[in-house]
C-alpha cells in the first residue's frame, strides 16, 4: 500500500499545479452541529461549491490538459451521469476541444440541462445505467480513433481527484477519519492515496447507498462483480465498474471500512446539511453526512472530514425536502 499511496500523492502534486488556474480551492467548513452530535471535531469539505458543482472538475481538467499538452487536438469521448459530463464540458472548452458525452437514459434532467450552455458538447443517451453508457462510449471511441476518458478508471482522473486530499490535509492535520462517497471509486482512490501517504493511521471510510453498492460487494468478494443496482437518491454513485478497473485495486488498498446507507438516511443527510449549513448537496454528497448521522458514537472525540462531492440536487426534490423541514 505504501508504494501505491506514494504514487498517487506524487501524481496529485503534479495535477495540482496543472489545474490550479481553473479550480476553486474549497476551504473546509467546521460543523458545530455535527461536532456536538458526536462529541468530536467535524469538518465539511464542500466540493459542492466547486466550479461546475462537483469535484469531478479536478480530474477532468487534469486529463484534458494533459492530452492537450501532449499534442492531442481531436474530440474526446466520455460517459457520465452528469457531474463528470459538466466537468468535461468545461475542461474541453478551456482546452479548445470538442466533447462527445454518453449518458444513461435515466440521467437527471437537471444534469442534462446543465450541458446545454456548452456549444462544444454533443450528448448521446445510451443504456439504463452508468456502466452501460461507459461501455458504449469506450466502444465508440475505439471505432472512431478518439480518446476515451473514463469518469474514474484513469490514472490522470484519479490524480486530479486526489487534489481534494491535498487541500483537506493542508487545513486538517492527520484526521482520524475521512468519509468519502464512492461510486466508480476515482474520488476515494485519490483521497485515499494522498491521506494514507501522509497519515497512514487515518481511516478512509467509503460511503455507498444500499441500493447500489457495487464497489463494496466487489471488495468483499475480492473481484469486480456485475450486479444490478436499484434506483437511488445517490444517482451520482450508482452503477457498476468497468472490468479491470484501476479503482478496484486502489479501493482495496486504501478503504478501511464501508458504510452502506438507506434511502431515508441519504435524504436525512441532504436535509441536515441544508438546515445547519445552508448548503445544497445531491444524494451522492449526502452519503458522508448520512454515515456520520447513522452512528455518531463511532466518531466520539475524533477529528472527522466529510467530503461533500456535488450539488446537482433536482429542484423538485429540494422543494420537497425544504417543505418537510418546515
C-alpha contacts under 8 A as a table, 3 or more apart, distances in Angstrom:
res1	aa1	res2	aa2	distance
1	X	4	X	5.17
1	X	5	X	6.01
1	X	253	X	5.78
1	X	254	X	7.42
2	X	5	X	5.16
2	X	6	X	6.13
2	X	196	X	7.72
2	X	197	X	6.61
3	X	6	X	5.03
3	X	7	X	6.17
4	X	7	X	5.10
4	X	8	X	6.40
4	X	193	X	7.09
4	X	250	X	7.90
5	X	8	X	5.18
5	X	9	X	6.15
5	X	192	X	7.63
5	X	193	X	4.16
5	X	194	X	6.26
5	X	196	X	6.16
5	X	197	X	5.11
6	X	9	X	5.04
6	X	10	X	6.18
6	X	193	X	7.09
6	X	194	X	7.49
6	X	197	X	5.65
7	X	10	X	5.37
7	X	11	X	6.24
7	X	193	X	7.91
8	X	11	X	5.14
8	X	12	X	6.06
8	X	158	X	7.86
8	X	159	X	6.29
8	X	162	X	7.28
8	X	190	X	6.49
8	X	193	X	5.36
8	X	194	X	6.30
9	X	12	X	5.03
9	X	13	X	6.40
9	X	159	X	7.86
9	X	162	X	7.41
9	X	193	X	6.21
9	X	194	X	4.77
9	X	197	X	6.77
10	X	13	X	5.22
10	X	14	X	6.64
11	X	14	X	5.28
11	X	15	X	6.17
11	X	156	X	7.89
11	X	159	X	5.36
12	X	15	X	4.93
12	X	16	X	5.99
12	X	159	X	4.68
12	X	160	X	6.21
12	X	161	X	7.87
12	X	162	X	5.39
12	X	163	X	5.43
12	X	166	X	7.54
12	X	190	X	7.77
12	X	194	X	7.64
13	X	16	X	5.18
13	X	17	X	6.72
13	X	163	X	7.30
13	X	166	X	7.90
14	X	17	X	5.48
14	X	18	X	6.48
15	X	18	X	5.02
15	X	19	X	6.16
15	X	62	X	5.85
15	X	156	X	7.91
15	X	159	X	6.16
15	X	160	X	5.53
15	X	163	X	7.15
16	X	19	X	5.51
16	X	20	X	5.78
16	X	160	X	7.14
16	X	163	X	5.90
17	X	20	X	5.42
18	X	21	X	7.62
18	X	62	X	6.60
18	X	65	X	7.57
19	X	22	X	5.67
19	X	23	X	6.45
19	X	58	X	6.86
19	X	61	X	6.15
19	X	62	X	6.09
19	X	160	X	8.00
20	X	23	X	5.74
23	X	50	X	7.12
23	X	51	X	6.42
23	X	57	X	7.52
23	X	58	X	7.12
24	X	50	X	5.74
24	X	51	X	6.39
25	X	50	X	7.66
25	X	167	X	7.27
26	X	45	X	6.78
26	X	46	X	6.03
26	X	47	X	6.24
26	X	49	X	6.97
26	X	50	X	6.75
26	X	167	X	7.73
27	X	45	X	6.80
27	X	46	X	7.31
27	X	167	X	7.79
27	X	168	X	7.68
27	X	171	X	7.88
28	X	43	X	6.05
28	X	44	X	5.42
28	X	45	X	4.75
28	X	46	X	6.65
28	X	168	X	6.83
28	X	171	X	7.18
29	X	43	X	5.34
29	X	44	X	4.97
29	X	45	X	6.59
29	X	46	X	7.46
30	X	41	X	7.64
30	X	42	X	6.10
30	X	43	X	4.45
30	X	44	X	6.35
31	X	34	X	5.50
31	X	35	X	5.90
31	X	41	X	7.71
31	X	42	X	5.62
31	X	43	X	5.69
31	X	44	X	6.94
31	X	277	X	7.82
32	X	35	X	5.07
32	X	36	X	6.02
32	X	42	X	7.58
33	X	36	X	5.28
33	X	37	X	6.15
33	X	276	X	7.05
34	X	37	X	4.87
34	X	38	X	6.43
34	X	41	X	7.96
34	X	42	X	6.13
35	X	38	X	5.54
35	X	39	X	5.58
35	X	40	X	4.89
35	X	41	X	4.85
35	X	42	X	4.93
36	X	39	X	4.81
36	X	40	X	6.62
37	X	40	X	7.81
37	X	296	X	6.47
38	X	296	X	4.69
38	X	297	X	5.65
38	X	298	X	7.82
38	X	299	X	5.97
38	X	300	X	4.95
38	X	301	X	7.16
39	X	299	X	7.87
39	X	300	X	5.22
39	X	301	X	5.46
39	X	302	X	7.86
40	X	299	X	6.84
40	X	300	X	5.43
40	X	301	X	4.12
40	X	302	X	4.90
40	X	303	X	6.05
40	X	304	X	7.68
41	X	301	X	7.17
41	X	302	X	6.13
41	X	303	X	4.64
41	X	304	X	6.12
42	X	303	X	5.93
42	X	304	X	4.79
42	X	305	X	5.89
42	X	306	X	7.40
43	X	303	X	7.88
43	X	304	X	6.19
43	X	305	X	4.79
43	X	306	X	6.20
44	X	305	X	5.75
44	X	306	X	4.89
44	X	307	X	6.04
44	X	308	X	6.78
45	X	168	X	7.02
45	X	305	X	6.75
45	X	306	X	6.02
45	X	307	X	4.77
45	X	308	X	5.81
46	X	49	X	5.76
46	X	50	X	7.56
46	X	307	X	6.56
46	X	308	X	5.03
46	X	309	X	6.98
46	X	310	X	7.92
47	X	50	X	5.02
47	X	53	X	7.11
47	X	54	X	5.28
47	X	55	X	5.31
47	X	307	X	7.22
47	X	308	X	5.56
47	X	309	X	5.08
47	X	310	X	5.83
48	X	53	X	5.17
48	X	54	X	5.09
48	X	55	X	7.40
48	X	280	X	7.60
48	X	281	X	6.28
48	X	285	X	7.77
48	X	308	X	5.97
48	X	309	X	5.66
48	X	310	X	3.97
48	X	311	X	4.70
49	X	53	X	5.77
49	X	54	X	6.99
49	X	310	X	7.54
49	X	311	X	7.46
50	X	53	X	5.00
50	X	54	X	5.40
50	X	55	X	6.49
50	X	57	X	7.86
50	X	310	X	7.94
51	X	54	X	7.02
51	X	57	X	7.26
52	X	57	X	6.84
52	X	83	X	7.65
52	X	86	X	6.18
52	X	87	X	6.09
52	X	90	X	7.53
53	X	83	X	7.37
53	X	310	X	5.51
53	X	311	X	5.52
53	X	312	X	6.91
54	X	57	X	6.59
54	X	83	X	6.32
54	X	87	X	7.97
54	X	309	X	5.58
54	X	310	X	4.05
54	X	311	X	6.57
55	X	58	X	5.94
55	X	59	X	7.78
55	X	161	X	6.71
55	X	164	X	7.66
55	X	187	X	8.00
55	X	309	X	5.82
55	X	310	X	6.70
56	X	59	X	5.66
56	X	60	X	6.29
56	X	83	X	6.23
56	X	84	X	5.25
56	X	87	X	5.80
56	X	161	X	6.95
57	X	60	X	5.12
57	X	61	X	5.93
57	X	84	X	7.05
57	X	86	X	7.86
57	X	87	X	4.41
57	X	88	X	7.12
57	X	90	X	7.83
57	X	91	X	7.27
58	X	61	X	5.43
58	X	62	X	6.26
58	X	87	X	7.96
58	X	157	X	7.64
58	X	160	X	4.71
58	X	161	X	5.53
58	X	163	X	7.38
59	X	62	X	5.14
59	X	63	X	6.17
59	X	156	X	6.59
59	X	157	X	3.98
59	X	158	X	6.29
59	X	159	X	6.68
59	X	160	X	3.84
59	X	161	X	5.15
60	X	63	X	5.30
60	X	64	X	6.00
60	X	84	X	7.20
60	X	87	X	5.90
60	X	88	X	5.43
60	X	91	X	6.20
60	X	151	X	7.98
60	X	157	X	6.20
60	X	160	X	7.30
61	X	64	X	5.21
61	X	65	X	5.72
61	X	87	X	7.59
61	X	88	X	7.38
61	X	91	X	5.06
61	X	92	X	7.94
61	X	160	X	7.42
62	X	65	X	5.46
62	X	66	X	5.99
62	X	156	X	6.10
62	X	157	X	6.57
62	X	159	X	7.57
62	X	160	X	5.45
63	X	66	X	5.13
63	X	67	X	6.24
63	X	149	X	7.75
63	X	156	X	5.18
63	X	157	X	5.87
63	X	160	X	7.74
64	X	67	X	5.08
64	X	68	X	6.23
64	X	88	X	7.93
64	X	91	X	6.47
64	X	92	X	6.58
64	X	95	X	7.13
65	X	68	X	5.02
65	X	69	X	6.03
65	X	91	X	7.74
65	X	95	X	6.56
66	X	69	X	5.11
66	X	70	X	6.32
67	X	70	X	5.15
67	X	71	X	6.63
67	X	72	X	5.46
68	X	71	X	5.17
68	X	72	X	5.02
68	X	73	X	6.60
68	X	95	X	6.75
69	X	72	X	7.36
73	X	97	X	6.57
74	X	97	X	6.70
74	X	98	X	7.23
74	X	146	X	6.88
74	X	147	X	7.99
75	X	97	X	5.80
75	X	98	X	4.56
75	X	99	X	5.57
75	X	100	X	7.11
75	X	146	X	6.48
75	X	147	X	7.33
76	X	97	X	7.37
76	X	98	X	6.39
76	X	99	X	5.04
76	X	100	X	6.20
76	X	141	X	7.88
76	X	146	X	5.95
76	X	147	X	5.05
76	X	148	X	6.00
76	X	149	X	7.09
77	X	99	X	5.93
77	X	100	X	4.76
77	X	101	X	5.92
77	X	102	X	7.73
77	X	137	X	6.41
77	X	138	X	7.52
77	X	140	X	7.97
77	X	141	X	6.04
77	X	146	X	6.80
77	X	147	X	6.10
77	X	148	X	4.73
77	X	149	X	6.15
78	X	85	X	7.60
78	X	99	X	7.54
78	X	100	X	6.41
78	X	101	X	5.02
78	X	102	X	6.16
78	X	134	X	7.24
78	X	137	X	6.00
78	X	138	X	7.49
78	X	148	X	5.64
78	X	149	X	4.96
78	X	150	X	5.97
78	X	151	X	7.19
79	X	84	X	7.72
79	X	85	X	6.96
79	X	101	X	5.35
79	X	102	X	4.40
79	X	103	X	5.67
79	X	130	X	7.46
79	X	133	X	5.94
79	X	134	X	5.05
79	X	137	X	6.07
79	X	149	X	7.73
79	X	150	X	6.76
79	X	151	X	6.68
80	X	83	X	6.94
80	X	84	X	5.49
80	X	85	X	5.35
80	X	101	X	7.11
80	X	102	X	6.38
80	X	103	X	5.24
80	X	104	X	7.61
80	X	130	X	6.51
80	X	133	X	7.51
80	X	134	X	7.39
80	X	151	X	6.58
81	X	84	X	7.22
81	X	85	X	7.16
81	X	103	X	5.58
81	X	104	X	6.50
81	X	107	X	5.39
81	X	108	X	7.46
81	X	111	X	7.66
81	X	130	X	6.26
81	X	235	X	7.48
81	X	236	X	6.28
82	X	85	X	4.94
82	X	86	X	6.20
82	X	103	X	7.39
82	X	107	X	6.96
82	X	108	X	7.37
82	X	111	X	4.95
82	X	112	X	6.64
82	X	236	X	7.46
83	X	86	X	5.21
83	X	87	X	6.23
83	X	111	X	7.13
83	X	236	X	7.46
83	X	310	X	7.61
83	X	312	X	7.73
84	X	87	X	4.94
84	X	88	X	5.97
84	X	151	X	6.12
85	X	88	X	5.09
85	X	89	X	6.12
85	X	101	X	6.47
85	X	115	X	7.59
86	X	89	X	5.10
86	X	90	X	6.30
86	X	111	X	7.72
86	X	114	X	6.94
86	X	115	X	6.12
87	X	90	X	5.22
87	X	91	X	6.02
88	X	91	X	4.98
88	X	92	X	5.82
88	X	99	X	7.19
89	X	92	X	5.34
89	X	93	X	6.16
89	X	99	X	6.48
89	X	115	X	7.17
89	X	118	X	6.56
89	X	120	X	7.21
89	X	121	X	6.29
90	X	93	X	5.17
90	X	94	X	6.38
90	X	118	X	7.79
91	X	94	X	5.18
91	X	95	X	6.32
92	X	95	X	4.92
92	X	96	X	5.80
92	X	97	X	4.83
92	X	98	X	6.31
92	X	99	X	6.56
92	X	120	X	7.71
93	X	96	X	5.01
93	X	97	X	6.10
93	X	98	X	7.48
93	X	118	X	7.85
93	X	120	X	6.72
94	X	97	X	7.87
97	X	120	X	7.18
98	X	120	X	4.91
98	X	121	X	6.08
99	X	120	X	6.22
99	X	121	X	4.90
99	X	122	X	6.36
100	X	121	X	5.93
100	X	122	X	4.82
100	X	123	X	6.07
100	X	124	X	7.43
101	X	121	X	7.14
101	X	122	X	6.07
101	X	123	X	4.86
101	X	124	X	6.06
101	X	137	X	7.69
102	X	123	X	5.94
102	X	124	X	4.72
102	X	125	X	5.74
102	X	126	X	6.46
102	X	133	X	5.70
102	X	134	X	7.15
102	X	136	X	7.63
102	X	137	X	5.93
103	X	107	X	6.49
103	X	123	X	7.14
103	X	124	X	6.16
103	X	125	X	4.83
103	X	126	X	5.96
103	X	127	X	7.80
103	X	130	X	7.04
103	X	133	X	5.70
104	X	107	X	5.45
104	X	125	X	5.38
104	X	126	X	4.98
104	X	127	X	4.98
104	X	128	X	5.19
104	X	129	X	5.22
104	X	130	X	5.81
104	X	132	X	7.27
104	X	133	X	5.55
105	X	125	X	5.19
105	X	126	X	5.71
105	X	127	X	5.84
105	X	128	X	5.55
105	X	129	X	7.52
106	X	128	X	5.83
106	X	129	X	6.85
107	X	111	X	7.20
107	X	112	X	7.17
108	X	111	X	5.34
108	X	112	X	6.45
108	X	314	X	7.46
109	X	112	X	4.92
109	X	113	X	5.95
110	X	113	X	5.20
110	X	114	X	6.29
110	X	312	X	7.13
110	X	313	X	7.88
110	X	314	X	6.02
110	X	315	X	7.92
111	X	114	X	5.10
111	X	115	X	7.05
111	X	312	X	6.79
112	X	115	X	5.63
112	X	116	X	7.31
113	X	116	X	5.44
114	X	117	X	6.83
115	X	118	X	5.72
115	X	121	X	7.36
116	X	119	X	7.43
118	X	121	X	5.78
125	X	133	X	7.70
126	X	132	X	7.21
126	X	133	X	5.41
126	X	136	X	7.37
127	X	130	X	7.71
127	X	132	X	5.22
127	X	133	X	5.61
128	X	132	X	6.70
128	X	133	X	7.77
129	X	132	X	5.59
129	X	133	X	6.66
129	X	238	X	7.57
129	X	239	X	5.71
130	X	133	X	5.25
130	X	134	X	6.08
130	X	238	X	7.13
130	X	239	X	5.27
130	X	240	X	6.99
131	X	134	X	5.00
131	X	135	X	6.21
131	X	239	X	5.85
131	X	240	X	5.29
131	X	241	X	6.37
131	X	242	X	6.78
132	X	135	X	5.31
132	X	136	X	6.27
133	X	136	X	5.06
133	X	137	X	6.02
134	X	137	X	5.12
134	X	138	X	6.18
134	X	150	X	7.34
134	X	242	X	7.89
135	X	138	X	5.20
135	X	139	X	6.24
135	X	242	X	7.71
136	X	139	X	5.23
136	X	140	X	6.17
137	X	140	X	5.12
137	X	141	X	6.17
137	X	148	X	7.30
138	X	141	X	5.18
138	X	142	X	6.31
138	X	148	X	5.86
139	X	142	X	5.19
139	X	143	X	6.29
140	X	143	X	5.14
140	X	144	X	6.26
141	X	144	X	5.24
141	X	145	X	5.80
141	X	146	X	4.80
141	X	147	X	6.19
141	X	148	X	5.67
142	X	145	X	5.19
142	X	146	X	6.43
142	X	147	X	7.88
142	X	148	X	7.83
143	X	146	X	7.91
149	X	154	X	7.32
150	X	153	X	5.30
150	X	154	X	6.09
150	X	157	X	7.82
151	X	154	X	7.61
151	X	157	X	7.12
151	X	184	X	7.70
151	X	186	X	7.53
152	X	157	X	6.15
152	X	158	X	6.57
152	X	184	X	5.74
152	X	185	X	6.31
152	X	186	X	4.44
152	X	187	X	7.82
152	X	247	X	7.15
153	X	157	X	7.41
153	X	158	X	7.66
153	X	184	X	7.65
153	X	186	X	6.93
153	X	242	X	7.62
153	X	245	X	5.54
153	X	246	X	5.60
153	X	247	X	6.22
154	X	157	X	5.23
154	X	158	X	6.26
154	X	246	X	7.11
155	X	158	X	5.15
155	X	159	X	6.14
155	X	246	X	7.85
156	X	159	X	5.00
156	X	160	X	6.21
157	X	160	X	5.18
157	X	161	X	6.36
157	X	186	X	6.99
158	X	161	X	5.15
158	X	162	X	6.07
158	X	186	X	5.08
158	X	187	X	6.67
158	X	189	X	6.50
158	X	190	X	5.13
159	X	162	X	4.94
159	X	163	X	6.89
159	X	190	X	5.95
160	X	163	X	5.63
160	X	190	X	7.56
161	X	164	X	5.87
161	X	165	X	7.85
161	X	186	X	6.72
161	X	187	X	5.28
161	X	190	X	5.42
161	X	191	X	7.01
162	X	165	X	5.29
162	X	166	X	6.82
162	X	187	X	6.78
162	X	189	X	7.42
162	X	190	X	3.67
162	X	191	X	4.78
162	X	192	X	7.85
162	X	193	X	7.41
162	X	194	X	6.43
163	X	166	X	4.91
163	X	167	X	6.30
163	X	190	X	7.45
163	X	191	X	7.44
164	X	167	X	5.28
164	X	168	X	6.29
164	X	190	X	7.90
164	X	191	X	6.40
165	X	168	X	5.26
165	X	169	X	6.12
165	X	190	X	7.13
165	X	191	X	4.54
165	X	192	X	7.62
165	X	194	X	5.74
165	X	195	X	6.36
166	X	169	X	5.42
166	X	170	X	6.30
166	X	191	X	7.88
166	X	194	X	6.65
166	X	195	X	7.96
167	X	170	X	5.17
167	X	171	X	6.88
168	X	171	X	5.38
168	X	172	X	5.88
169	X	172	X	4.95
169	X	173	X	5.47
169	X	174	X	6.96
169	X	175	X	7.96
169	X	195	X	7.45
170	X	173	X	6.77
172	X	175	X	6.25
174	X	198	X	7.78
174	X	199	X	5.58
174	X	202	X	6.52
175	X	178	X	6.91
175	X	199	X	7.98
175	X	202	X	5.88
175	X	302	X	7.78
175	X	303	X	5.18
175	X	304	X	5.85
175	X	305	X	7.05
176	X	201	X	7.37
176	X	202	X	4.80
176	X	203	X	6.03
176	X	302	X	5.84
176	X	303	X	5.26
176	X	304	X	5.94
177	X	202	X	5.44
177	X	203	X	4.47
177	X	204	X	5.92
177	X	205	X	7.04
177	X	302	X	7.62
177	X	303	X	6.71
177	X	304	X	4.92
177	X	305	X	6.44
178	X	202	X	7.38
178	X	203	X	6.25
178	X	204	X	5.16
178	X	205	X	6.15
178	X	304	X	5.81
178	X	305	X	4.75
178	X	306	X	6.07
178	X	307	X	7.46
179	X	204	X	6.23
179	X	205	X	4.82
179	X	206	X	6.13
179	X	207	X	6.78
179	X	288	X	5.32
179	X	291	X	7.86
179	X	304	X	7.61
179	X	305	X	6.24
179	X	306	X	4.99
179	X	307	X	6.18
180	X	187	X	7.58
180	X	188	X	6.05
180	X	204	X	7.40
180	X	205	X	6.19
180	X	206	X	5.21
180	X	207	X	5.82
180	X	287	X	7.76
180	X	288	X	5.85
180	X	306	X	6.64
180	X	307	X	5.40
180	X	308	X	7.94
181	X	187	X	7.76
181	X	188	X	7.27
181	X	206	X	5.96
181	X	207	X	4.71
181	X	208	X	6.18
181	X	237	X	7.46
181	X	284	X	6.27
181	X	285	X	6.45
181	X	287	X	5.80
181	X	288	X	6.03
181	X	307	X	7.16
181	X	308	X	7.89
181	X	309	X	7.09
182	X	185	X	5.35
182	X	187	X	7.17
182	X	188	X	6.38
182	X	206	X	5.80
182	X	207	X	5.66
182	X	208	X	5.64
182	X	215	X	7.58
182	X	237	X	6.11
183	X	186	X	7.88
183	X	208	X	7.15
183	X	213	X	7.84
183	X	214	X	7.90
183	X	215	X	7.06
183	X	236	X	7.16
183	X	237	X	3.79
183	X	238	X	6.09
183	X	239	X	7.32
183	X	240	X	7.99
184	X	215	X	7.31
184	X	237	X	6.86
184	X	239	X	7.90
184	X	240	X	7.15
184	X	241	X	5.94
184	X	247	X	7.08
185	X	188	X	5.42
185	X	189	X	5.84
185	X	215	X	7.61
185	X	247	X	5.31
185	X	248	X	7.22
185	X	251	X	6.88
186	X	189	X	5.16
186	X	190	X	6.22
186	X	247	X	6.13
187	X	190	X	5.29
187	X	191	X	6.10
188	X	191	X	5.14
188	X	192	X	5.40
188	X	206	X	7.14
188	X	251	X	7.07
188	X	255	X	7.76
189	X	192	X	5.15
189	X	193	X	6.05
189	X	247	X	6.07
189	X	250	X	5.32
189	X	251	X	5.91
189	X	254	X	7.06
190	X	193	X	5.34
190	X	194	X	6.39
191	X	194	X	5.30
191	X	195	X	6.02
192	X	195	X	5.26
192	X	196	X	5.86
192	X	204	X	6.27
192	X	254	X	5.29
192	X	255	X	6.93
193	X	196	X	5.28
193	X	197	X	6.06
193	X	250	X	7.80
193	X	254	X	6.54
194	X	197	X	5.28
194	X	198	X	6.34
195	X	198	X	5.24
195	X	199	X	5.48
195	X	200	X	6.89
195	X	202	X	7.08
196	X	199	X	5.12
196	X	200	X	4.26
196	X	201	X	7.32
196	X	202	X	6.86
196	X	254	X	7.05
197	X	200	X	6.08
199	X	202	X	5.65
203	X	255	X	7.55
203	X	256	X	5.90
203	X	257	X	7.87
204	X	254	X	6.68
204	X	255	X	5.03
204	X	256	X	5.39
204	X	257	X	6.88
205	X	255	X	5.87
205	X	256	X	5.92
205	X	257	X	4.98
205	X	258	X	5.45
205	X	259	X	7.13
206	X	255	X	6.30
206	X	256	X	7.89
206	X	257	X	6.29
206	X	258	X	4.60
206	X	259	X	6.31
207	X	258	X	5.75
207	X	259	X	4.98
207	X	260	X	6.00
207	X	261	X	7.39
207	X	287	X	5.70
207	X	288	X	6.03
207	X	291	X	6.85
208	X	212	X	7.04
208	X	213	X	5.55
208	X	216	X	7.71
208	X	237	X	7.40
208	X	258	X	7.45
208	X	259	X	6.43
208	X	260	X	4.99
208	X	261	X	6.22
208	X	287	X	6.53
209	X	212	X	5.47
209	X	213	X	5.90
209	X	232	X	7.18
209	X	234	X	6.63
209	X	260	X	5.31
209	X	261	X	4.68
209	X	262	X	6.15
209	X	263	X	7.23
209	X	266	X	7.79
209	X	287	X	7.29
210	X	213	X	5.74
210	X	260	X	5.16
210	X	261	X	5.32
210	X	262	X	5.60
210	X	263	X	7.74
211	X	229	X	5.77
211	X	230	X	4.90
211	X	231	X	6.64
211	X	232	X	6.08
211	X	262	X	7.57
212	X	228	X	7.61
212	X	229	X	4.65
212	X	230	X	6.18
212	X	231	X	7.88
212	X	232	X	7.35
212	X	237	X	7.64
212	X	238	X	5.41
212	X	239	X	6.41
213	X	216	X	5.40
213	X	217	X	6.33
213	X	229	X	7.68
213	X	238	X	7.74
213	X	260	X	7.30
214	X	217	X	5.29
214	X	218	X	5.94
214	X	225	X	6.91
214	X	226	X	7.77
214	X	227	X	6.81
214	X	229	X	7.87
214	X	239	X	7.17
214	X	240	X	5.81
214	X	241	X	7.37
215	X	218	X	5.02
215	X	219	X	6.04
215	X	224	X	7.59
215	X	240	X	7.72
215	X	241	X	7.51
215	X	248	X	7.26
216	X	219	X	5.24
216	X	220	X	6.26
216	X	258	X	6.78
217	X	220	X	5.10
217	X	221	X	6.10
217	X	225	X	7.31
218	X	221	X	5.01
218	X	222	X	5.90
218	X	223	X	5.28
218	X	224	X	4.79
218	X	225	X	5.30
219	X	222	X	5.00
219	X	223	X	6.48
219	X	224	X	7.41
219	X	248	X	7.34
219	X	251	X	7.60
219	X	252	X	6.16
220	X	223	X	7.99
221	X	224	X	7.74
221	X	225	X	7.87
224	X	241	X	7.06
224	X	243	X	6.73
224	X	244	X	7.44
224	X	248	X	7.31
225	X	240	X	7.96
225	X	241	X	7.89
226	X	240	X	6.65
226	X	241	X	7.73
227	X	240	X	7.23
228	X	239	X	7.67
228	X	240	X	7.82
229	X	238	X	6.97
229	X	239	X	6.12
229	X	240	X	7.88
231	X	235	X	7.47
232	X	235	X	5.69
232	X	238	X	7.28
232	X	263	X	6.75
233	X	263	X	6.63
233	X	266	X	7.11
233	X	267	X	7.53
233	X	282	X	7.90
233	X	283	X	4.97
233	X	284	X	7.32
234	X	237	X	5.78
234	X	238	X	6.51
234	X	266	X	7.58
234	X	282	X	7.18
234	X	283	X	4.12
234	X	284	X	4.22
234	X	285	X	7.79
234	X	286	X	7.98
234	X	287	X	7.70
235	X	238	X	4.95
235	X	283	X	6.91
235	X	284	X	6.64
236	X	283	X	7.41
236	X	284	X	5.48
237	X	284	X	5.99
241	X	245	X	6.62
242	X	245	X	5.36
244	X	248	X	7.63
245	X	248	X	5.65
245	X	249	X	7.51
246	X	249	X	5.58
246	X	250	X	6.65
247	X	250	X	4.90
247	X	251	X	5.84
248	X	251	X	5.09
248	X	252	X	6.25
249	X	252	X	5.33
249	X	253	X	6.36
250	X	253	X	5.05
250	X	254	X	5.96
251	X	254	X	5.30
251	X	255	X	5.36
252	X	255	X	6.07
255	X	258	X	7.42
259	X	291	X	6.30
260	X	291	X	7.73
261	X	265	X	6.02
261	X	266	X	6.49
261	X	287	X	6.98
261	X	290	X	7.02
261	X	291	X	6.84
262	X	265	X	5.16
262	X	266	X	6.36
263	X	266	X	5.13
263	X	267	X	6.24
264	X	267	X	5.03
264	X	268	X	6.19
265	X	268	X	5.04
265	X	269	X	6.26
265	X	290	X	5.61
265	X	294	X	7.39
266	X	269	X	4.99
266	X	270	X	6.48
266	X	283	X	6.20
266	X	286	X	5.74
266	X	287	X	5.87
266	X	290	X	5.58
267	X	270	X	5.21
267	X	271	X	6.35
267	X	283	X	7.13
267	X	286	X	7.57
267	X	321	X	7.94
268	X	271	X	4.96
268	X	272	X	5.95
268	X	290	X	6.76
269	X	272	X	5.22
269	X	273	X	6.24
269	X	286	X	4.82
269	X	287	X	6.83
269	X	288	X	7.93
269	X	289	X	5.22
269	X	290	X	4.58
269	X	293	X	7.51
270	X	273	X	5.44
270	X	274	X	6.24
270	X	280	X	7.39
270	X	281	X	6.14
270	X	282	X	6.94
270	X	283	X	6.71
270	X	286	X	5.29
270	X	289	X	7.95
271	X	274	X	5.09
271	X	275	X	5.97
271	X	321	X	6.46
271	X	322	X	7.48
271	X	325	X	7.47
272	X	275	X	5.08
272	X	276	X	6.03
272	X	277	X	7.96
273	X	276	X	5.53
273	X	277	X	5.42
273	X	278	X	6.56
273	X	279	X	5.89
273	X	280	X	7.25
273	X	281	X	7.48
273	X	286	X	7.86
273	X	289	X	7.65
274	X	277	X	5.59
274	X	278	X	4.38
274	X	279	X	4.92
274	X	280	X	5.75
274	X	281	X	7.68
275	X	278	X	5.75
275	X	325	X	7.96
280	X	311	X	5.77
280	X	313	X	7.16
281	X	285	X	5.84
281	X	286	X	6.52
281	X	308	X	7.11
281	X	309	X	7.90
281	X	310	X	5.90
281	X	311	X	4.11
281	X	312	X	6.73
281	X	313	X	6.15
282	X	285	X	5.40
282	X	286	X	6.37
282	X	310	X	5.94
282	X	311	X	4.83
282	X	312	X	5.23
282	X	313	X	4.37
282	X	314	X	7.92
283	X	286	X	5.05
283	X	287	X	6.75
283	X	313	X	7.08
284	X	287	X	5.56
284	X	309	X	6.83
284	X	310	X	7.25
285	X	288	X	6.54
285	X	289	X	7.76
285	X	307	X	7.04
285	X	308	X	4.41
285	X	309	X	4.56
285	X	310	X	5.58
285	X	311	X	7.41
286	X	289	X	5.24
286	X	290	X	5.94
286	X	308	X	6.70
287	X	290	X	5.02
287	X	291	X	6.06
288	X	291	X	5.15
288	X	292	X	6.63
288	X	306	X	5.46
288	X	307	X	6.33
288	X	308	X	7.04
289	X	292	X	5.35
289	X	293	X	6.24
289	X	306	X	6.43
290	X	293	X	4.97
290	X	294	X	5.99
291	X	294	X	5.18
291	X	295	X	6.78
292	X	295	X	5.51
292	X	296	X	5.24
292	X	299	X	7.66
293	X	296	X	5.58
295	X	298	X	5.74
295	X	299	X	7.77
296	X	299	X	5.63
296	X	300	X	6.78
297	X	300	X	5.10
299	X	302	X	5.38
299	X	303	X	7.89
299	X	304	X	7.48
313	X	317	X	6.98
313	X	318	X	6.57
314	X	317	X	5.44
314	X	318	X	6.36
315	X	318	X	5.05
315	X	319	X	6.24
316	X	319	X	5.11
316	X	320	X	6.13
317	X	320	X	4.92
317	X	321	X	6.11
318	X	321	X	5.29
318	X	322	X	6.01
319	X	322	X	5.10
319	X	323	X	6.10
320	X	323	X	5.19
320	X	324	X	6.36
321	X	324	X	5.08
321	X	325	X	6.37
322	X	325	X	5.16
322	X	326	X	6.65
323	X	326	X	5.22
